[in-house]
Amino acid sequence: MRVSHKPGQVSAVFDDPNRVSCAGLAPVVALAYQCGLTELVLDRLTLPAKGGVNAHLKIGVLVAGMVAGADSIDDMDLLRDGGMDRMFGGVRAPSTLGTFLRTFTFGHVRQLDSIAATMLAELARRTPLLPGADQLAYGDVDDTVKATYGYAKQGAGHGYSGVKGLNALIATVSTPLAAPVICATRLRKGATNSGRGAERLVADALKAARPPAPADRTDPGWSCCGLTAPSTATTSSPPPAARNSGSRSPPG
């Protein structure tokens, strides 16, 4: 058997207007709205009118795009591909989302942190996200460097790894029965010290990850919480936020 056309004369075009490339996104978006994402954004995010209009819709679009694999503003266009814009309402163009994100200050980012923490607690309540967290939970704080390119990237620099980029501090929580779940993040300059801002992040992470205690209990919602810090941190003692919460560092 032989191919009937030369390779240069064959092309493929995906132009079916009813094509849905991310059908699995539908239950994820439905869960996000059941957990109160729209109400949380309307209640806590205070963006200026210029660029910040309909923030509750744009935040939902950004979350959906990231879940679908978008890692840049241009990639957000995947939500308008084929029949996607008929499956989901309120989809915005990438240029509109870029303008929206440029209105954010650090204070607005902190408001998003609060929204994310509440969403995590609600997800844990509605789904088996962190089974066993009421008995034992493990917290981990570490940083990572994301390489950037070009000369105009704000905050980019060379850190301890020698890679030019941005430094992200990430906190996760897990249990003996559950894989790690990101519960707090902080984006920092590339040349920053690993431990910079760790104490505040640990406090945010412990607050977000702590399961709600029954009404008749006054102690934290877990029996034990172990905490590990970055290997490049300048101190081995846990921050006050961790000590005050009842967590402890694992031996060794």
C-alpha positions as MATLAB code, in Angstrom:
seq = 'MRVSHKPGQVSAVFDDPNRVSCAGLAPVVALAYQCGLTELVLDRLTLPAKGGVNAHLKIGVLVAGMVAGADSIDDMDLLRDGGMDRMFGGVRAPSTLGTFLRTFTFGHVRQLDSIAATMLAELARRTPLLPGADQLAYGDVDDTVKATYGYAKQGAGHGYSGVKGLNALIATVSTPLAAPVICATRLRKGATNSGRGAERLVADALKAARPPAPADRTDPGWSCCGLTAPSTATTSSPPPAARNSGSRSPPG';
ca = [
       0.000    0.000    0.000;
       1.247    3.479   -0.882;
       0.278    7.013    0.100;
      -1.676    8.540   -2.782;
      -0.419   12.094   -2.227;
       2.955   13.672   -1.752;
       3.606   14.808    1.846;
       3.783   18.440    0.772;
       0.300   18.250   -0.728;
      -1.402   16.929    2.419;
      -2.664   19.201    5.188;
      -4.987   18.840    8.183;
      -7.396   21.545    9.330;
      -9.399   21.300   12.554;
     -12.258   23.623   11.734;
     -15.307   21.786   13.080;
     -17.370   24.505   14.835;
     -18.785   21.906   17.249;
     -15.411   20.566   18.383;
     -14.838   20.643   22.163;
     -11.210   20.010   23.021;
     -11.592   20.120   26.828;
     -14.915   18.495   27.659;
     -13.605   17.511   31.094;
     -13.468   21.196   31.954;
     -17.245   21.372   32.386;
     -17.461   19.537   35.766;
     -14.396   21.420   37.047;
     -15.956   24.808   36.266;
     -19.260   23.659   37.780;
     -17.451   22.617   40.988;
     -15.642   25.966   41.200;
     -18.929   27.840   41.057;
     -20.565   25.473   43.547;
     -17.712   26.322   45.917;
     -18.601   29.999   45.622;
     -15.852   31.356   43.367;
     -18.099   34.044   41.863;
     -19.365   35.272   45.230;
     -15.863   35.302   46.740;
     -14.463   37.431   43.915;
     -17.384   39.846   44.082;
     -17.006   40.139   47.858;
     -13.226   40.384   48.285;
     -11.576   41.641   45.086;
     -11.568   45.444   44.850;
     -10.100   46.320   41.457;
     -10.400   49.784   39.903;
     -13.214   50.218   37.381;
     -10.819   50.664   34.456;
      -9.690   47.166   33.486;
     -11.332   45.500   36.466;
     -14.904   45.300   35.175;
     -16.547   41.857   35.440;
     -13.680   40.505   37.538;
     -15.832   37.580   38.691;
     -16.105   36.398   35.079;
     -12.465   36.987   34.159;
     -11.097   35.180   37.212;
     -13.234   32.176   36.309;
     -11.936   32.266   32.741;
      -8.321   32.403   33.928;
      -8.849   29.475   36.303;
     -10.496   27.427   33.563;
      -7.691   28.205   31.118;
      -4.987   27.128   33.549;
      -6.842   23.911   34.347;
      -7.013   23.239   30.590;
      -3.239   23.672   30.276;
      -2.800   27.328   29.288;
       0.507   28.729   30.556;
       0.453   32.111   28.797;
      -2.080   34.812   27.966;
      -2.136   33.785   24.305;
      -2.975   30.212   25.320;
      -6.224   31.438   26.865;
      -7.613   31.498   23.332;
      -8.141   27.733   23.634;
     -11.366   28.534   25.495;
     -12.744   30.100   22.295;
     -11.751   27.205   20.051;
     -14.472   25.319   18.193;
     -17.583   24.960   20.303;
     -15.889   25.883   23.602;
     -17.361   29.385   23.673;
     -20.841   27.869   23.471;
     -20.174   25.431   26.293;
     -18.982   28.203   28.602;
     -20.436   31.679   28.913;
     -18.490   34.839   29.690;
     -15.285   33.799   27.878;
     -12.972   36.766   27.258;
     -10.271   37.368   24.646;
      -6.618   36.973   25.706;
      -5.968   40.697   25.157;
      -8.817   41.558   27.538;
      -7.460   39.176   30.165;
      -3.970   40.673   29.798;
      -5.329   44.170   30.421;
      -7.226   42.826   33.416;
      -4.142   41.255   35.013;
      -2.080   44.416   34.545;
      -4.449   46.277   36.888;
      -3.390   44.102   39.845;
      -1.242   45.456   42.656;
       0.301   43.403   45.462;
      -2.715   44.219   47.601;
      -5.010   42.705   44.975;
      -2.808   39.606   44.872;
      -3.271   39.266   48.637;
      -7.025   39.455   48.099;
      -6.705   36.590   45.615;
      -4.718   34.669   48.245;
      -7.672   35.009   50.603;
     -10.065   33.822   47.898;
      -7.846   30.837   47.093;
      -7.583   29.837   50.761;
     -11.354   29.875   51.172;
     -11.779   27.926   47.937;
      -9.322   25.287   49.174;
     -11.281   24.847   52.402;
     -14.544   24.562   50.486;
     -13.065   22.057   48.036;
     -11.815   19.951   50.951;
     -15.302   20.062   52.441;
     -17.039   18.995   49.220;
     -14.493   16.491   47.883;
     -11.996   13.957   49.328;
      -9.134   16.392   48.678;
      -7.139   15.782   51.881;
      -8.431   12.638   53.593;
      -6.934   12.144   57.022;
      -5.968   15.805   57.487;
      -7.866   15.922   60.763;
      -5.338   13.427   62.187;
      -2.007   14.085   60.476;
      -0.882   16.582   57.849;
       2.501   17.315   56.294;
       3.438   20.827   55.249;
       6.280   21.564   52.853;
       7.693   24.962   51.892;
      10.164   25.248   49.048;
      11.139   27.631   46.297;
      11.637   27.175   42.582;
      13.109   29.311   39.817;
      11.155   29.841   36.603;
      13.435   30.813   33.731;
      12.526   33.974   31.808;
      13.855   35.360   28.537;
      14.390   38.867   27.208;
      15.448   42.038   28.991;
      12.106   43.601   29.918;
      10.772   40.996   32.361;
      10.080   42.803   35.620;
      11.817   41.286   38.634;
      13.907   38.769   36.667;
      17.357   38.092   38.061;
      20.026   35.481   38.746;
      19.524   33.637   42.034;
      21.332   30.828   43.805;
      20.684   28.430   40.898;
      22.419   30.705   38.377;
      19.291   30.704   36.185;
      17.859   34.074   35.176;
      14.195   34.156   36.064;
      11.608   34.672   38.791;
      11.585   32.902   42.154;
       8.372   31.355   43.469;
       7.889   30.230   47.054;
       5.386   27.376   47.244;
       3.715   25.706   50.223;
       1.979   22.346   49.941;
       0.017   20.198   52.352;
      -0.420   16.436   52.162;
      -1.507   13.535   54.335;
      -0.546    9.839   54.465;
      -3.594    9.260   52.240;
      -3.379   12.256   49.893;
      -0.927   13.661   47.367;
       0.450   17.179   47.971;
      -1.925   20.079   47.336;
      -0.639   23.630   46.808;
      -2.125   25.808   49.541;
      -0.103   29.046   49.269;
       2.298   30.679   46.801;
       4.336   33.844   46.518;
       6.108   35.152   43.400;
       9.374   36.963   44.130;
      12.341   38.531   42.372;
      14.757   36.091   40.811;
      17.706   37.137   42.963;
      15.869   36.843   46.283;
      16.964   34.750   49.244;
      15.127   31.427   49.615;
      13.808   32.259   53.066;
      12.518   35.736   52.228;
       8.826   35.981   53.119;
       8.726   32.360   54.311;
       7.292   33.176   57.736;
       4.287   34.969   56.283;
       3.774   32.245   53.700;
       3.886   29.532   56.375;
       1.237   31.422   58.349;
      -0.964   31.653   55.240;
      -0.400   27.982   54.412;
      -1.252   26.740   57.893;
      -4.375   28.881   58.001;
      -5.502   27.654   54.565;
      -4.688   23.997   55.177;
      -6.112   23.626   58.674;
      -9.337   21.615   58.564;
     -12.278   23.085   60.478;
     -12.537   21.730   64.013;
     -15.841   20.497   65.433;
     -17.804   23.025   67.467;
     -16.961   21.295   70.768;
     -13.196   21.510   70.166;
     -10.921   24.479   70.807;
      -7.681   22.898   69.544;
      -6.493   22.955   65.909;
      -8.278   20.691   63.457;
      -5.341   18.299   63.220;
      -3.611   16.093   65.773;
      -0.153   16.656   64.293;
       1.314   18.737   61.503;
       4.873   18.229   60.289;
       6.646   21.076   58.471;
       9.693   20.999   56.208;
      11.482   24.098   54.908;
      13.733   24.813   51.894;
      17.124   23.131   52.030;
      18.676   26.521   51.194;
      16.989   28.318   54.111;
      19.346   30.234   56.407;
      17.801   28.960   59.663;
      16.812   25.524   60.918;
      14.239   26.696   63.484;
      10.575   26.866   62.465;
       9.045   30.344   62.136;
       6.815   31.631   64.987;
       3.697   31.045   62.887;
       4.501   27.334   62.742;
       5.352   27.049   66.447;
       2.187   28.895   67.477;
       0.016   26.613   65.332;
       1.220   23.467   67.070;
       3.144   22.135   64.065;
       6.629   20.732   64.326;
       9.540   19.986   62.028;
      10.268   16.315   61.287;
      13.465   14.880   62.803;
      16.598   14.865   60.692;
];
